[in-house]
């Protein structure tokens, strides 16, 4: 792997702001991003990436490669949720196993945004249809996780409302905003899109840095308590994303030869949801412990992906 690529990623301002957030927690600083501001920035990032993806999609042609890529993305999400569930249930109860499996089968929109920024630093860009694929991959793993919970739970008196969670998976704010922005970007004329370009493009990296600062603060607060619970969960949160990302980086060549598309597939496979899945599990499987799957996804897998993972996946898709 190119060492310069790794060093370049480690000195990325957005990543350094994430580290600053963790450091602030350990120094017991009162540094904090107000919840309302954090939510606004989250919405902004999803809106910007969706709108830009829709604009790019409108300039392209809908090909068989795009259709196969969409099917490939959904297949990845379901397969990861399934195989991880059977590994996890050896160590955890059925509810926690299903929730963790759903988190790792689903995707992180913020990791996707960070990966898009990483590609820009490599003078590459995300193709519009990959935004749609990212949105499509949010829900299948949640549904698979809930089906597996229902299938293997010991108590027949406890049922999981699949209907409500499937509905929530597709009406979840992040999914709806991504799809909505993608559609609006697709139908908007180039002239009108140019009018809001300063908002969708020029300030994007600054907002991403502030958001990662907030993610660093949130991660730092959860990390200590989580690490006292044993070594299996932290090891899983490190090894699983790297394994998934490397395998998909290689397998993605079956559906596309484009380096940026293959890189995004690898990042999506390696990422873990800490927004859509916790929201869905709160409704459908309240017995699942968010104090377990949330720190795994946010405090370990997320930083692993943006430090070690992305340079590794990029090297693989560029070399093989």
LOKE-597372 format. One record per residue (C-alpha): x, y, z; residue in three letters. Coordinates in steps of 0.02 Angstrom, whole numbers, plus 32768, in hexadecimal, padded with zeros to 4 digits. Layout:
% LOKE-597372
XYZAla;...
This chain:
% LOKE-597372
800080008000Unk;803D80AF7FD8Unk;807D80F8807DUnk;806D81AA803BUnk;7FB38189801DUnk;7F9D815580D3Unk;7FFE81EB8114Unk;7F9A826080A4Unk;7EF7821B80EBUnk;7F358228819EUnk;7F5C82E18184Unk;7EB383088138Unk;7E66839B819AUnk;7DBE834381A9Unk;7E0F82AB81FBUnk;7E788319826DUnk;7DDB837082AAUnk;7D9482C482D4Unk;7E3182A1833CUnk;7E20834D838EUnk;7D71831C83C8Unk;7DB3827E841EUnk;7E4382E0846CUnk;7DC8836284ADUnk;7D6882DB850BUnk;7E058293855BUnk;7E3D8341858FUnk;7D90835985DDUnk;7D7583F58573Unk;7CCA84478569Unk;7CD9844984ABUnk;7C3184168462Unk;7BCE842983C2Unk;7B18845683EDUnk;7AA283C683C1Unk;7A398434834FUnk;7AD6846C82F0Unk;7B1383B882E1Unk;7A6B8381829BUnk;7A6B8410821EUnk;7B1983E281E1Unk;7AE6832A81D0Unk;7A51835E8166Unk;7ABE83D38100Unk;7B3F834C80D8Unk;7AB882D180A2Unk;7A6283578039Unk;7B03838F7FE5Unk;7B4282E17FB8Unk;7A9582AD7F7AUnk;7A7C83497F10Unk;7B29833F7EC1Unk;7B0F82867E9FUnk;7A6982AA7E4AUnk;7AB9832F7DDDUnk;7B4282B77DA8Unk;7AC3822C7D89Unk;7A5E82A07D18Unk;7AF682B97CA9Unk;7B1581FF7C94Unk;7AC0816C7C40Unk;7A5F80E67C9DUnk;7ABF80497C6DUnk;7ABC7F8F7C98Unk;7B567FAE7D02Unk;7AF180227D73Unk;7A677FA07D85Unk;7AE37F177DB1Unk;7B3B7F8D7E2AUnk;7A987FB07E85Unk;7A747EF57E95Unk;7B267ED97ECFUnk;7B147F5E7F56Unk;7A737F127F9BUnk;7AC27E647F97Unk;7B5A7EA27FF9Unk;7AEB7EEE8081Unk;7A857E4E8097Unk;7B1C7DD98095Unk;7B7F7E3D8115Unk;7AEA7E46818BUnk;7ACE7D8A817BUnk;7B7F7D488194Unk;7BA97DC08221Unk;7B0A7D8F827FUnk;7B427CD9828BUnk;7BEE7D0D82CAUnk;7BA77D878349Unk;7B237D148393Unk;7BAF7CA683D7Unk;7BDD7D35844CUnk;7B427DA2845FUnk;7A877D8B8476Unk;7A167D8483DDUnk;79DE7E3983EAUnk;7A8D7E8283F6Unk;7ACB7E0C836DUnk;7A417E4382F7Unk;7A5B7EFB831CUnk;7B187EF48303Unk;7B037E8C8264Unk;7A867F0C8222Unk;7AFE7F9B824BUnk;7B8F7F4981EDUnk;7B237F14815BUnk;7ADA7FC2814BUnk;7B438059811DUnk;7B7F80FC8167Unk;7B4F81968102Unk;7BD681FC8159Unk;7C5C817C812BUnk;7C1B81878078Unk;7C2C8245807EUnk;7CDD823680C4Unk;7D0881B9803AUnk;7CC682337FB7Unk;7D3982B87FFFUnk;7DC9823A7FFBUnk;7DAA82177F42Unk;7DAE82D17F1DUnk;7E5B82D87F6AUnk;7E8C82507EEDUnk;7E4582BB7E5DUnk;7DB482417E4AUnk;7CFA82567E69Unk;7C6581F07EA1Unk;7BEF81BE7E15Unk;7B3A81EE7E32Unk;7AF5813E7E33Unk;7B6581117EC7Unk;7AFF818A7F31Unk;7A6281297F05Unk;7ABB80857F2DUnk;7AF180C97FD6Unk;7A3C80F57FFEUnk;7A00804A7FC2Unk;7A7C7FF28035Unk;7A39804480D4Unk;799C7FDA80E7Unk;79B97F2480B0Unk;7A2E7EFC8141Unk;79B27F4281C0Unk;792B7ED1817AUnk;79A17E398177Unk;79D77E5B822BUnk;79237E618266Unk;78F37DC38208Unk;79867D668257Unk;79577DA78304Unk;78A57D6B82EBUnk;78DF7CC282AAUnk;79587C9C8338Unk;79087CEF83CFUnk;78DD7C708456Unk;78407CC28499Unk;77A97CAB8428Unk;774A7D2F848AUnk;77BD7DB9844BUnk;77A47DF18399Unk;77FD7E728331Unk;77937EE782C9Unk;77DF7ECC821DUnk;775E7F3981C8Unk;77867FD28232Unk;78417FBE8220Unk;78397FA48163Unk;77D280428156Unk;784B809F81C7Unk;78DF80608161Unk;789E80B880C6Unk;78568152811AUnk;78EC816D818CUnk;79238222817FUnk;79D181FE813BUnk;7991818580B6Unk;790281F98083Unk;797582918078Unk;79F782358010Unk;797381F27F97Unk;791682987F91Unk;79B482FF7F73Unk;79EC82827EEFUnk;794682937E93Unk;794583517EA0Unk;79F983587E62Unk;79C982E77DD2Unk;793683507D95Unk;798483FC7DBAUnk;79CA84587D24Unk;7A85847D7D1EUnk;7A5D85387D25Unk;79FA85297DC6Unk;7A7984B17E12Unk;7B04852F7DF1Unk;7AA485AE7E59Unk;7AB785477EF9Unk;7B6485027ED2Unk;7BB885707F59Unk;7B4885197FD8Unk;7B5484677F94Unk;7C0E84667F6AUnk;7C7784F87FA5Unk;7C5584EA8060Unk;7C44842D8062Unk;7CF1840380A7Unk;7CE384838133Unk;7C3E843A816FUnk;7C86838A8162Unk;7D1683BD81D5Unk;7CA084048258Unk;7C328369824EUnk;7CC782F58268Unk;7CFA835E82FEUnk;7C4E83398346Unk;7C628280831BUnk;7D0A827F8374Unk;7CBB82C78411Unk;7C2E8246840BUnk;7CAA81B883EFUnk;7D1C81EF847CUnk;7C8B81EF84F7Unk;7C58813C84CDUnk;7D0280EA84B6Unk;7D3A80D0856BUnk;7C9B807C85A9Unk;7C92800D8511Unk;7D467FD0851DUnk;7D297F8D85CDUnk;7CAF7F0A858AUnk;7D2F7E8F8542Unk;7D9A7E7D84A6Unk;7D267E23842DUnk;7CBC7EBB83FDUnk;7D527F3083DEUnk;7DAB7EAA8378Unk;7D0D7E8A8313Unk;7CF97F4682F6Unk;7DAB7F4F82B0Unk;7DBB7EAD824EUnk;7D0D7EA08200Unk;7D0C7F4781A2Unk;7DBC7F2C815FUnk;7D8F7E7B8127Unk;7CEC7EB280D6Unk;7D3F7F478081Unk;7DD07EE18039Unk;7D607E547FFAUnk;7CE67ECC7FA7Unk;7D747F357F60Unk;7DA97E997F00Unk;7CFA7E547EDBUnk;7CBA7EFB7E99Unk;7D217EE17DFBUnk;7C977E677DC7Unk;7C1A7EF57DAFUnk;7C867F8D7D88Unk;7D387FB77D54Unk;7D2F806B7D8DUnk;7DAA808B7E1CUnk;7D3E810B7E77Unk;7CA3809B7E70Unk;7D0580057EB2Unk;7D4E80717F3DUnk;7CA180AD7F72Unk;7C5F7FFA7F71Unk;7CEE7FC77FE4Unk;7CD08059805AUnk;7C1480368062Unk;7C347F7E8088Unk;7CAF7FAE8110Unk;7C4480358160Unk;7BC7801C81ECUnk;7B27807E820BUnk;7B1980E682AAUnk;7A82814E8276Unk;7A0080E68219Unk;7A1B80418276Unk;7A1180888329Unk;797280E582F9Unk;7925804982ACUnk;79587FD6833CUnk;7910804E83BCUnk;78668033836BUnk;786F7F7B8339Unk;78E77F2983B3Unk;78F37F908453Unk;794C7F0184ADUnk;79E67F19843FUnk;7A6A7F7A84A0Unk;7A9C801D8446Unk;7B2D802D84C1Unk;7B7B7F9B8463Unk;7B5D7FB283A9Unk;7B66807083A8Unk;7C18807F83EFUnk;7C517FF0837FUnk;7C17804D82E4Unk;7C3E80FF8318Unk;7CD580F6838BUnk;7D3780698338Unk;7CFE803C8287Unk;7CE880EF824CUnk;7D99812A827BUnk;7DE48085823EUnk;7D9680A28193Unk;7DCD81578180Unk;7E80813781BAUnk;7EB580898182Unk;7E22804C811AUnk;7E1380CD8091Unk;7ECA80CD805BUnk;7EC7800E8060Unk;7E297FFE7FF6Unk;7E6880807F7BUnk;7F0B80227F67Unk;7EAE7F7F7F46Unk;7E387FC77EC2Unk;7ECA80227E6FUnk;7F397F887E6BUnk;7EC57EF67E45Unk;
